[in-house]
Amino acid sequence: MSNETSVEAASALAVETLGLTRHFGAVTAVDQLDLTIAPRSIFGLLGPNGAGKTTTIKILTTMLAPSSGTARVAGLDVLKNPVQTRKVIGYVSQMLSADGALTGYENLLLFARIYGIPRRERKARIADALEFMGLSESGNVLVRNYSGGMIRRLEIAQSMLHRPLVLFLDEPTVGLDPVARHAVWQHLRELRERFGTTILMTTHDMEEADRLCENIAIMHHGRVAAIGSPESLKKQVGPEADLNDVFVHFAGGSLDDGQGYRESVRIRRTARRLG
C-alpha cells in the first residue's frame, strides 16, 4: 500500500456504508444499511439472531460481496479495493482460528507470515503481542492447554500483528466466564488507546455493549432500528431503562432459539430480585 493510501485511510471515517444491501435468494439479510463509525471508537452491532450483523461484518471484511450499495473501511471501497482493505483490517470470528497443536508463539508466527510481516520484525512483533495480551508466560505452551479466555486473547493478538486500523470482532467474549470476559474488555480498551484502533464488534451481551461501546446500532430485519450511545438510547426509552429495555423496545424478537427475548429478560430480572 502506498503512503498516500495509508494517509488517506487513516484520516477517513473508519466505516461508512450507504444503501448497503445483501440478498440471499428471496431473503434480504442486509437492507439499505447506512452506517458511519468514527476512527478510534469502539462500536457495537446488536440485534436478534438473523438481524444481519454477521452478514454486515462479512461484507466489511471483504468475505462477501454486497448485492448493492457501497461500503468503505478506512477510506477504502471494500468492493473495488479488497486487497488493500485486507491490509488495514483485522478480523476475529466466532469460529476458532488458533491451532491447538501449536504453541501461542507458533500461532502468531504463522499469522505474521500470512500478513507478510518482514522476517526481521517478526520476533519483536510477536513478543510485543504476547506481552500486550498478557500471554508472555504462555507463549511456549500448546494452545490446547489454554483456557477459553487465553485463546480469545491469542486470537485478538493474531489479528493485531500487522497493526490494522480497524478491528472486527464477531461475538468476542461468547462462552467466556465473567473474569475472562472483563479481561478481554480491558485489552480491547488498551488496543484502542495504544494503537488508535477502531473496533467494530457484534455482541448479544447487553452488559458488554453498555460498558465497552461508546456507540451502538441495533439492527432489526437487516436495517438499523436505533443508533447512538447506550446512555442516549436508554434516555429515549425511559428514565429507568437499561440496555435490555432498549433492545426489546427497538428490536423485540428473540436472542436465542427457544423462549423469547422479553421472556428471558423477565426471568433474569426475577432471578436477580429473588437473590
ChimeraX commands (.cxc) that place a marker at each C-alpha (Angstrom):
marker #1 position 0.00,0.00,0.00 radius 0.5
marker #1 position 1.34,3.44,-0.89 radius 0.5
marker #1 position 2.00,6.09,1.77 radius 0.5
marker #1 position -0.69,8.26,0.15 radius 0.5
marker #1 position -3.24,5.48,0.52 radius 0.5
marker #1 position -2.22,4.90,4.14 radius 0.5
marker #1 position -2.62,8.59,4.99 radius 0.5
marker #1 position -5.99,8.69,3.24 radius 0.5
marker #1 position -7.16,5.57,5.10 radius 0.5
marker #1 position -6.02,6.83,8.49 radius 0.5
marker #1 position -7.83,10.17,8.12 radius 0.5
marker #1 position -11.14,8.86,6.78 radius 0.5
marker #1 position -14.18,7.58,8.61 radius 0.5
marker #1 position -13.35,4.15,9.98 radius 0.5
marker #1 position -16.51,2.62,8.45 radius 0.5
marker #1 position -19.08,4.11,6.10 radius 0.5
marker #1 position -21.90,2.31,4.32 radius 0.5
marker #1 position -24.55,3.76,2.03 radius 0.5
marker #1 position -27.59,1.76,0.95 radius 0.5
marker #1 position -25.70,-1.45,1.70 radius 0.5
marker #1 position -27.85,-4.45,0.76 radius 0.5
marker #1 position -27.31,-8.19,0.57 radius 0.5
marker #1 position -29.83,-10.72,-0.71 radius 0.5
marker #1 position -29.69,-14.48,-0.33 radius 0.5
marker #1 position -32.27,-15.58,-2.85 radius 0.5
marker #1 position -35.60,-14.18,-1.68 radius 0.5
marker #1 position -34.18,-13.29,1.75 radius 0.5
marker #1 position -32.80,-9.81,2.37 radius 0.5
marker #1 position -30.16,-10.13,5.09 radius 0.5
marker #1 position -28.95,-6.51,4.97 radius 0.5
marker #1 position -31.42,-3.90,3.75 radius 0.5
marker #1 position -30.30,-0.41,2.68 radius 0.5
marker #1 position -27.89,-0.08,5.60 radius 0.5
marker #1 position -26.49,3.40,6.23 radius 0.5
marker #1 position -23.80,3.47,8.89 radius 0.5
marker #1 position -20.88,5.70,9.85 radius 0.5
marker #1 position -18.28,4.92,12.51 radius 0.5
marker #1 position -15.66,7.42,13.68 radius 0.5
marker #1 position -11.98,6.50,13.96 radius 0.5
marker #1 position -10.59,5.35,17.33 radius 0.5
marker #1 position -14.03,4.35,18.62 radius 0.5
marker #1 position -15.49,1.12,19.95 radius 0.5
marker #1 position -18.79,0.48,18.19 radius 0.5
marker #1 position -21.26,-2.33,18.88 radius 0.5
marker #1 position -23.68,-4.01,16.49 radius 0.5
marker #1 position -26.59,-5.55,18.37 radius 0.5
marker #1 position -29.69,-7.37,17.20 radius 0.5
marker #1 position -31.62,-10.63,17.33 radius 0.5
marker #1 position -30.33,-13.69,15.50 radius 0.5
marker #1 position -30.81,-13.15,11.78 radius 0.5
marker #1 position -30.80,-9.34,12.06 radius 0.5
marker #1 position -27.90,-9.04,9.60 radius 0.5
marker #1 position -24.99,-8.36,11.95 radius 0.5
marker #1 position -22.66,-11.11,10.79 radius 0.5
marker #1 position -23.53,-10.55,7.12 radius 0.5
marker #1 position -22.62,-6.88,7.56 radius 0.5
marker #1 position -19.28,-7.83,9.12 radius 0.5
marker #1 position -18.55,-10.26,6.28 radius 0.5
marker #1 position -19.19,-7.55,3.69 radius 0.5
marker #1 position -16.99,-5.06,5.51 radius 0.5
marker #1 position -14.16,-7.59,5.77 radius 0.5
marker #1 position -14.39,-8.43,2.01 radius 0.5
marker #1 position -15.56,-12.01,2.61 radius 0.5
marker #1 position -18.92,-11.36,0.99 radius 0.5
marker #1 position -19.89,-9.02,-1.84 radius 0.5
marker #1 position -22.94,-6.78,-1.39 radius 0.5
marker #1 position -25.89,-7.08,-3.75 radius 0.5
marker #1 position -25.99,-3.27,-3.98 radius 0.5
marker #1 position -24.84,-0.17,-2.15 radius 0.5
marker #1 position -21.35,0.83,-1.08 radius 0.5
marker #1 position -19.10,0.16,1.88 radius 0.5
marker #1 position -15.84,1.87,2.77 radius 0.5
marker #1 position -13.44,0.84,5.51 radius 0.5
marker #1 position -10.65,3.24,6.48 radius 0.5
marker #1 position -11.42,5.21,3.33 radius 0.5
marker #1 position -11.20,2.17,1.02 radius 0.5
marker #1 position -14.07,0.83,-1.08 radius 0.5
marker #1 position -14.25,-2.82,0.00 radius 0.5
marker #1 position -15.59,-3.98,-3.36 radius 0.5
marker #1 position -13.16,-2.02,-5.55 radius 0.5
marker #1 position -10.12,-2.41,-3.30 radius 0.5
marker #1 position -10.45,-5.73,-1.44 radius 0.5
marker #1 position -6.72,-6.49,-1.25 radius 0.5
marker #1 position -5.85,-3.05,0.11 radius 0.5
marker #1 position -8.77,-3.25,2.54 radius 0.5
marker #1 position -7.48,-6.53,3.98 radius 0.5
marker #1 position -4.14,-4.87,4.72 radius 0.5
marker #1 position -5.72,-2.33,7.07 radius 0.5
marker #1 position -8.21,-4.55,8.92 radius 0.5
marker #1 position -8.12,-7.35,11.46 radius 0.5
marker #1 position -10.89,-9.90,11.99 radius 0.5
marker #1 position -11.72,-12.28,14.82 radius 0.5
marker #1 position -14.66,-14.57,14.06 radius 0.5
marker #1 position -16.76,-16.73,16.35 radius 0.5
marker #1 position -15.00,-19.77,14.88 radius 0.5
marker #1 position -11.77,-20.97,16.49 radius 0.5
marker #1 position -8.78,-19.70,14.49 radius 0.5
marker #1 position -5.93,-20.78,16.78 radius 0.5
marker #1 position -4.35,-24.19,16.20 radius 0.5
marker #1 position -4.34,-26.25,19.39 radius 0.5
marker #1 position -1.41,-28.37,18.17 radius 0.5
marker #1 position 0.84,-25.28,18.05 radius 0.5
marker #1 position 2.12,-23.05,20.82 radius 0.5
marker #1 position 0.91,-19.50,21.17 radius 0.5
marker #1 position 4.18,-18.25,19.69 radius 0.5
marker #1 position 3.90,-20.62,16.72 radius 0.5
marker #1 position 0.34,-19.50,16.03 radius 0.5
marker #1 position 1.46,-15.89,15.99 radius 0.5
marker #1 position 4.44,-16.73,13.77 radius 0.5
marker #1 position 2.06,-18.34,11.28 radius 0.5
marker #1 position -0.09,-15.21,11.17 radius 0.5
marker #1 position 2.99,-12.98,10.90 radius 0.5
marker #1 position 3.91,-14.89,7.74 radius 0.5
marker #1 position 0.37,-14.65,6.39 radius 0.5
marker #1 position 0.36,-10.89,6.94 radius 0.5
marker #1 position 3.74,-10.52,5.24 radius 0.5
marker #1 position 5.48,-9.03,8.26 radius 0.5
marker #1 position 9.21,-8.85,7.41 radius 0.5
marker #1 position 11.24,-11.68,8.92 radius 0.5
marker #1 position 13.50,-9.29,10.86 radius 0.5
marker #1 position 10.45,-7.79,12.62 radius 0.5
marker #1 position 8.54,-10.94,13.49 radius 0.5
marker #1 position 10.22,-11.91,16.75 radius 0.5
marker #1 position 9.84,-8.48,18.32 radius 0.5
marker #1 position 6.29,-8.04,16.99 radius 0.5
marker #1 position 5.22,-11.43,18.41 radius 0.5
marker #1 position 6.88,-10.79,21.77 radius 0.5
marker #1 position 5.12,-7.43,21.97 radius 0.5
marker #1 position 1.76,-9.00,21.10 radius 0.5
marker #1 position 2.15,-11.72,23.73 radius 0.5
marker #1 position 3.12,-9.19,26.40 radius 0.5
marker #1 position 0.33,-6.80,25.47 radius 0.5
marker #1 position -2.32,-9.52,25.72 radius 0.5
marker #1 position -0.91,-10.92,28.97 radius 0.5
marker #1 position 0.35,-14.14,27.40 radius 0.5
marker #1 position 4.14,-13.79,27.69 radius 0.5
marker #1 position 4.46,-16.68,30.13 radius 0.5
marker #1 position 2.25,-18.90,27.95 radius 0.5
marker #1 position 3.90,-18.27,24.59 radius 0.5
marker #1 position 5.60,-21.68,24.53 radius 0.5
marker #1 position 2.56,-23.59,25.81 radius 0.5
marker #1 position 0.42,-25.61,23.39 radius 0.5
marker #1 position -2.82,-23.75,22.75 radius 0.5
marker #1 position -4.82,-26.90,23.51 radius 0.5
marker #1 position -3.86,-26.25,27.13 radius 0.5
marker #1 position -5.09,-22.63,27.11 radius 0.5
marker #1 position -8.27,-21.52,28.82 radius 0.5
marker #1 position -11.08,-20.05,26.75 radius 0.5
marker #1 position -10.11,-16.52,27.74 radius 0.5
marker #1 position -6.47,-17.11,26.82 radius 0.5
marker #1 position -7.45,-18.45,23.41 radius 0.5
marker #1 position -9.59,-15.40,22.74 radius 0.5
marker #1 position -6.75,-13.07,23.72 radius 0.5
marker #1 position -4.39,-15.01,21.46 radius 0.5
marker #1 position -6.82,-14.67,18.55 radius 0.5
marker #1 position -7.02,-10.92,19.12 radius 0.5
marker #1 position -3.21,-10.81,19.21 radius 0.5
marker #1 position -3.14,-12.68,15.89 radius 0.5
marker #1 position -5.48,-10.14,14.31 radius 0.5
marker #1 position -3.40,-7.18,15.55 radius 0.5
marker #1 position 0.09,-8.26,14.45 radius 0.5
marker #1 position 0.01,-6.10,11.31 radius 0.5
marker #1 position -1.32,-3.04,13.21 radius 0.5
marker #1 position -4.72,-2.77,11.47 radius 0.5
marker #1 position -6.65,0.48,11.50 radius 0.5
marker #1 position -9.99,-1.28,12.04 radius 0.5
marker #1 position -10.57,-4.47,14.04 radius 0.5
marker #1 position -13.74,-6.50,13.52 radius 0.5
marker #1 position -14.88,-8.85,16.29 radius 0.5
marker #1 position -17.80,-11.24,15.98 radius 0.5
marker #1 position -19.07,-12.07,19.50 radius 0.5
marker #1 position -15.61,-11.62,21.10 radius 0.5
marker #1 position -16.49,-12.93,24.56 radius 0.5
marker #1 position -19.13,-15.55,23.80 radius 0.5
marker #1 position -18.77,-18.54,26.11 radius 0.5
marker #1 position -16.26,-16.86,28.45 radius 0.5
marker #1 position -16.67,-16.64,32.22 radius 0.5
marker #1 position -17.04,-13.17,33.79 radius 0.5
marker #1 position -13.37,-12.85,34.76 radius 0.5
marker #1 position -12.14,-13.77,31.27 radius 0.5
marker #1 position -14.77,-11.53,29.67 radius 0.5
marker #1 position -13.69,-8.49,31.68 radius 0.5
marker #1 position -10.03,-9.20,30.86 radius 0.5
marker #1 position -10.83,-9.16,27.14 radius 0.5
marker #1 position -12.71,-5.87,27.55 radius 0.5
marker #1 position -9.71,-4.27,29.22 radius 0.5
marker #1 position -7.34,-5.44,26.48 radius 0.5
marker #1 position -9.66,-4.06,23.80 radius 0.5
marker #1 position -9.72,-0.67,25.52 radius 0.5
marker #1 position -5.92,-0.73,25.67 radius 0.5
marker #1 position -5.70,-1.61,21.97 radius 0.5
marker #1 position -7.71,1.45,21.11 radius 0.5
marker #1 position -5.64,3.67,23.39 radius 0.5
marker #1 position -2.23,2.39,22.33 radius 0.5
marker #1 position -2.71,1.93,18.59 radius 0.5
marker #1 position -5.70,4.15,17.82 radius 0.5
marker #1 position -7.55,1.10,16.58 radius 0.5
marker #1 position -11.22,1.39,15.69 radius 0.5
marker #1 position -13.16,-1.63,16.96 radius 0.5
marker #1 position -16.44,-2.82,15.47 radius 0.5
marker #1 position -17.95,-5.72,17.34 radius 0.5
marker #1 position -21.13,-7.74,17.31 radius 0.5
marker #1 position -22.49,-8.88,20.64 radius 0.5
marker #1 position -25.54,-10.35,22.34 radius 0.5
marker #1 position -24.18,-9.29,25.74 radius 0.5
marker #1 position -26.01,-6.17,26.88 radius 0.5
marker #1 position -23.55,-5.52,29.72 radius 0.5
marker #1 position -20.68,-5.75,27.25 radius 0.5
marker #1 position -22.30,-3.26,24.89 radius 0.5
marker #1 position -23.16,-0.89,27.73 radius 0.5
marker #1 position -19.74,-0.90,29.39 radius 0.5
marker #1 position -17.43,-1.20,26.38 radius 0.5
marker #1 position -19.03,0.61,23.43 radius 0.5
marker #1 position -19.21,4.37,23.00 radius 0.5
marker #1 position -21.92,3.93,20.39 radius 0.5
marker #1 position -24.13,1.06,19.32 radius 0.5
marker #1 position -26.51,0.27,16.49 radius 0.5
marker #1 position -29.43,-2.10,17.00 radius 0.5
marker #1 position -30.21,-3.99,13.81 radius 0.5
marker #1 position -33.60,-5.49,13.03 radius 0.5
marker #1 position -34.56,-7.18,9.77 radius 0.5
marker #1 position -31.35,-6.02,8.13 radius 0.5
marker #1 position -31.80,-2.33,9.00 radius 0.5
marker #1 position -30.65,-0.02,11.77 radius 0.5
marker #1 position -33.57,0.35,14.16 radius 0.5
marker #1 position -31.68,2.66,16.54 radius 0.5
marker #1 position -28.21,4.16,16.82 radius 0.5
marker #1 position -26.45,6.25,19.45 radius 0.5
marker #1 position -24.61,6.00,22.73 radius 0.5
marker #1 position -26.01,3.48,25.24 radius 0.5
marker #1 position -26.92,6.35,27.57 radius 0.5
marker #1 position -28.76,8.34,24.91 radius 0.5
marker #1 position -30.75,5.31,23.80 radius 0.5
marker #1 position -31.71,4.46,27.38 radius 0.5
marker #1 position -32.99,8.02,27.84 radius 0.5
marker #1 position -35.12,7.64,24.70 radius 0.5
marker #1 position -36.84,4.56,26.13 radius 0.5
marker #1 position -37.45,5.77,29.68 radius 0.5
marker #1 position -35.90,7.26,32.82 radius 0.5
marker #1 position -35.19,3.85,34.38 radius 0.5
marker #1 position -34.49,1.90,31.20 radius 0.5
marker #1 position -31.44,-0.30,30.86 radius 0.5
marker #1 position -29.96,-1.64,27.63 radius 0.5
marker #1 position -32.16,-4.75,27.81 radius 0.5
marker #1 position -35.19,-2.45,27.67 radius 0.5
marker #1 position -33.65,-0.57,24.74 radius 0.5
marker #1 position -33.08,-3.82,22.87 radius 0.5
marker #1 position -36.63,-5.01,23.42 radius 0.5
marker #1 position -38.08,-1.60,22.53 radius 0.5
marker #1 position -36.31,-1.30,19.19 radius 0.5
marker #1 position -35.80,-4.92,18.13 radius 0.5
marker #1 position -38.01,-7.24,20.20 radius 0.5
marker #1 position -37.67,-10.72,18.78 radius 0.5
marker #1 position -35.62,-13.47,20.35 radius 0.5
marker #1 position -31.99,-13.52,21.34 radius 0.5
marker #1 position -31.65,-17.26,21.06 radius 0.5
marker #1 position -33.75,-20.14,19.85 radius 0.5
marker #1 position -36.45,-21.10,22.30 radius 0.5
marker #1 position -38.09,-18.59,24.62 radius 0.5
marker #1 position -38.49,-15.00,23.50 radius 0.5
marker #1 position -36.05,-12.31,24.47 radius 0.5
marker #1 position -38.67,-10.47,26.51 radius 0.5
marker #1 position -39.31,-13.62,28.49 radius 0.5
marker #1 position -35.57,-14.17,29.02 radius 0.5
marker #1 position -35.20,-10.64,30.37 radius 0.5
marker #1 position -38.20,-11.12,32.68 radius 0.5
marker #1 position -36.84,-14.39,34.07 radius 0.5
marker #1 position -33.34,-13.00,34.66 radius 0.5
marker #1 position -34.69,-9.90,36.40 radius 0.5
marker #1 position -36.92,-12.01,38.63 radius 0.5
marker #1 position -33.96,-14.23,39.50 radius 0.5
marker #1 position -31.85,-11.21,40.46 radius 0.5
marker #1 position -34.67,-9.75,42.57 radius 0.5
marker #1 position -35.14,-13.03,44.42 radius 0.5
marker #1 position -31.41,-13.32,45.04 radius 0.5
marker link #1:1,2 radius 0.2
marker link #1:2,3 radius 0.2
marker link #1:3,4 radius 0.2
marker link #1:4,5 radius 0.2
marker link #1:5,6 radius 0.2
marker link #1:6,7 radius 0.2
marker link #1:7,8 radius 0.2
marker link #1:8,9 radius 0.2
marker link #1:9,10 radius 0.2
marker link #1:10,11 radius 0.2
marker link #1:11,12 radius 0.2
marker link #1:12,13 radius 0.2
marker link #1:13,14 radius 0.2
marker link #1:14,15 radius 0.2
marker link #1:15,16 radius 0.2
marker link #1:16,17 radius 0.2
marker link #1:17,18 radius 0.2
marker link #1:18,19 radius 0.2
marker link #1:19,20 radius 0.2
marker link #1:20,21 radius 0.2
marker link #1:21,22 radius 0.2
marker link #1:22,23 radius 0.2
marker link #1:23,24 radius 0.2
marker link #1:24,25 radius 0.2
marker link #1:25,26 radius 0.2
marker link #1:26,27 radius 0.2
marker link #1:27,28 radius 0.2
marker link #1:28,29 radius 0.2
marker link #1:29,30 radius 0.2
marker link #1:30,31 radius 0.2
marker link #1:31,32 radius 0.2
marker link #1:32,33 radius 0.2
marker link #1:33,34 radius 0.2
marker link #1:34,35 radius 0.2
marker link #1:35,36 radius 0.2
marker link #1:36,37 radius 0.2
marker link #1:37,38 radius 0.2
marker link #1:38,39 radius 0.2
marker link #1:39,40 radius 0.2
marker link #1:40,41 radius 0.2
marker link #1:41,42 radius 0.2
marker link #1:42,43 radius 0.2
marker link #1:43,44 radius 0.2
marker link #1:44,45 radius 0.2
marker link #1:45,46 radius 0.2
marker link #1:46,47 radius 0.2
marker link #1:47,48 radius 0.2
marker link #1:48,49 radius 0.2
marker link #1:49,50 radius 0.2
marker link #1:50,51 radius 0.2
marker link #1:51,52 radius 0.2
marker link #1:52,53 radius 0.2
marker link #1:53,54 radius 0.2
marker link #1:54,55 radius 0.2
marker link #1:55,56 radius 0.2
marker link #1:56,57 radius 0.2
marker link #1:57,58 radius 0.2
marker link #1:58,59 radius 0.2
marker link #1:59,60 radius 0.2
marker link #1:60,61 radius 0.2
marker link #1:61,62 radius 0.2
marker link #1:62,63 radius 0.2
marker link #1:63,64 radius 0.2
marker link #1:64,65 radius 0.2
marker link #1:65,66 radius 0.2
marker link #1:66,67 radius 0.2
marker link #1:67,68 radius 0.2
marker link #1:68,69 radius 0.2
marker link #1:69,70 radius 0.2
marker link #1:70,71 radius 0.2
marker link #1:71,72 radius 0.2
marker link #1:72,73 radius 0.2
marker link #1:73,74 radius 0.2
marker link #1:74,75 radius 0.2
marker link #1:75,76 radius 0.2
marker link #1:76,77 radius 0.2
marker link #1:77,78 radius 0.2
marker link #1:78,79 radius 0.2
marker link #1:79,80 radius 0.2
marker link #1:80,81 radius 0.2
marker link #1:81,82 radius 0.2
marker link #1:82,83 radius 0.2
marker link #1:83,84 radius 0.2
marker link #1:84,85 radius 0.2
marker link #1:85,86 radius 0.2
marker link #1:86,87 radius 0.2
marker link #1:87,88 radius 0.2
marker link #1:88,89 radius 0.2
marker link #1:89,90 radius 0.2
marker link #1:90,91 radius 0.2
marker link #1:91,92 radius 0.2
marker link #1:92,93 radius 0.2
marker link #1:93,94 radius 0.2
marker link #1:94,95 radius 0.2
marker link #1:95,96 radius 0.2
marker link #1:96,97 radius 0.2
marker link #1:97,98 radius 0.2
marker link #1:98,99 radius 0.2
marker link #1:99,100 radius 0.2
marker link #1:100,101 radius 0.2
marker link #1:101,102 radius 0.2
marker link #1:102,103 radius 0.2
marker link #1:103,104 radius 0.2
marker link #1:104,105 radius 0.2
marker link #1:105,106 radius 0.2
marker link #1:106,107 radius 0.2
marker link #1:107,108 radius 0.2
marker link #1:108,109 radius 0.2
marker link #1:109,110 radius 0.2
marker link #1:110,111 radius 0.2
marker link #1:111,112 radius 0.2
marker link #1:112,113 radius 0.2
marker link #1:113,114 radius 0.2
marker link #1:114,115 radius 0.2
marker link #1:115,116 radius 0.2
marker link #1:116,117 radius 0.2
marker link #1:117,118 radius 0.2
marker link #1:118,119 radius 0.2
marker link #1:119,120 radius 0.2
marker link #1:120,121 radius 0.2
marker link #1:121,122 radius 0.2
marker link #1:122,123 radius 0.2
marker link #1:123,124 radius 0.2
marker link #1:124,125 radius 0.2
marker link #1:125,126 radius 0.2
marker link #1:126,127 radius 0.2
marker link #1:127,128 radius 0.2
marker link #1:128,129 radius 0.2
marker link #1:129,130 radius 0.2
marker link #1:130,131 radius 0.2
marker link #1:131,132 radius 0.2
marker link #1:132,133 radius 0.2
marker link #1:133,134 radius 0.2
marker link #1:134,135 radius 0.2
marker link #1:135,136 radius 0.2
marker link #1:136,137 radius 0.2
marker link #1:137,138 radius 0.2
marker link #1:138,139 radius 0.2
marker link #1:139,140 radius 0.2
marker link #1:140,141 radius 0.2
marker link #1:141,142 radius 0.2
marker link #1:142,143 radius 0.2
marker link #1:143,144 radius 0.2
marker link #1:144,145 radius 0.2
marker link #1:145,146 radius 0.2
marker link #1:146,147 radius 0.2
marker link #1:147,148 radius 0.2
marker link #1:148,149 radius 0.2
marker link #1:149,150 radius 0.2
marker link #1:150,151 radius 0.2
marker link #1:151,152 radius 0.2
marker link #1:152,153 radius 0.2
marker link #1:153,154 radius 0.2
marker link #1:154,155 radius 0.2
marker link #1:155,156 radius 0.2
marker link #1:156,157 radius 0.2
marker link #1:157,158 radius 0.2
marker link #1:158,159 radius 0.2
marker link #1:159,160 radius 0.2
marker link #1:160,161 radius 0.2
marker link #1:161,162 radius 0.2
marker link #1:162,163 radius 0.2
marker link #1:163,164 radius 0.2
marker link #1:164,165 radius 0.2
marker link #1:165,166 radius 0.2
marker link #1:166,167 radius 0.2
marker link #1:167,168 radius 0.2
marker link #1:168,169 radius 0.2
marker link #1:169,170 radius 0.2
marker link #1:170,171 radius 0.2
marker link #1:171,172 radius 0.2
marker link #1:172,173 radius 0.2
marker link #1:173,174 radius 0.2
marker link #1:174,175 radius 0.2
marker link #1:175,176 radius 0.2
marker link #1:176,177 radius 0.2
marker link #1:177,178 radius 0.2
marker link #1:178,179 radius 0.2
marker link #1:179,180 radius 0.2
marker link #1:180,181 radius 0.2
marker link #1:181,182 radius 0.2
marker link #1:182,183 radius 0.2
marker link #1:183,184 radius 0.2
marker link #1:184,185 radius 0.2
marker link #1:185,186 radius 0.2
marker link #1:186,187 radius 0.2
marker link #1:187,188 radius 0.2
marker link #1:188,189 radius 0.2
marker link #1:189,190 radius 0.2
marker link #1:190,191 radius 0.2
marker link #1:191,192 radius 0.2
marker link #1:192,193 radius 0.2
marker link #1:193,194 radius 0.2
marker link #1:194,195 radius 0.2
marker link #1:195,196 radius 0.2
marker link #1:196,197 radius 0.2
marker link #1:197,198 radius 0.2
marker link #1:198,199 radius 0.2
marker link #1:199,200 radius 0.2
marker link #1:200,201 radius 0.2
marker link #1:201,202 radius 0.2
marker link #1:202,203 radius 0.2
marker link #1:203,204 radius 0.2
marker link #1:204,205 radius 0.2
marker link #1:205,206 radius 0.2
marker link #1:206,207 radius 0.2
marker link #1:207,208 radius 0.2
marker link #1:208,209 radius 0.2
marker link #1:209,210 radius 0.2
marker link #1:210,211 radius 0.2
marker link #1:211,212 radius 0.2
marker link #1:212,213 radius 0.2
marker link #1:213,214 radius 0.2
marker link #1:214,215 radius 0.2
marker link #1:215,216 radius 0.2
marker link #1:216,217 radius 0.2
marker link #1:217,218 radius 0.2
marker link #1:218,219 radius 0.2
marker link #1:219,220 radius 0.2
marker link #1:220,221 radius 0.2
marker link #1:221,222 radius 0.2
marker link #1:222,223 radius 0.2
marker link #1:223,224 radius 0.2
marker link #1:224,225 radius 0.2
marker link #1:225,226 radius 0.2
marker link #1:226,227 radius 0.2
marker link #1:227,228 radius 0.2
marker link #1:228,229 radius 0.2
marker link #1:229,230 radius 0.2
marker link #1:230,231 radius 0.2
marker link #1:231,232 radius 0.2
marker link #1:232,233 radius 0.2
marker link #1:233,234 radius 0.2
marker link #1:234,235 radius 0.2
marker link #1:235,236 radius 0.2
marker link #1:236,237 radius 0.2
marker link #1:237,238 radius 0.2
marker link #1:238,239 radius 0.2
marker link #1:239,240 radius 0.2
marker link #1:240,241 radius 0.2
marker link #1:241,242 radius 0.2
marker link #1:242,243 radius 0.2
marker link #1:243,244 radius 0.2
marker link #1:244,245 radius 0.2
marker link #1:245,246 radius 0.2
marker link #1:246,247 radius 0.2
marker link #1:247,248 radius 0.2
marker link #1:248,249 radius 0.2
marker link #1:249,250 radius 0.2
marker link #1:250,251 radius 0.2
marker link #1:251,252 radius 0.2
marker link #1:252,253 radius 0.2
marker link #1:253,254 radius 0.2
marker link #1:254,255 radius 0.2
marker link #1:255,256 radius 0.2
marker link #1:256,257 radius 0.2
marker link #1:257,258 radius 0.2
marker link #1:258,259 radius 0.2
marker link #1:259,260 radius 0.2
marker link #1:260,261 radius 0.2
marker link #1:261,262 radius 0.2
marker link #1:262,263 radius 0.2
marker link #1:263,264 radius 0.2
marker link #1:264,265 radius 0.2
marker link #1:265,266 radius 0.2
marker link #1:266,267 radius 0.2
marker link #1:267,268 radius 0.2
marker link #1:268,269 radius 0.2
marker link #1:269,270 radius 0.2
marker link #1:270,271 radius 0.2
marker link #1:271,272 radius 0.2
marker link #1:272,273 radius 0.2
marker link #1:273,274 radius 0.2
marker link #1:274,275 radius 0.2
view
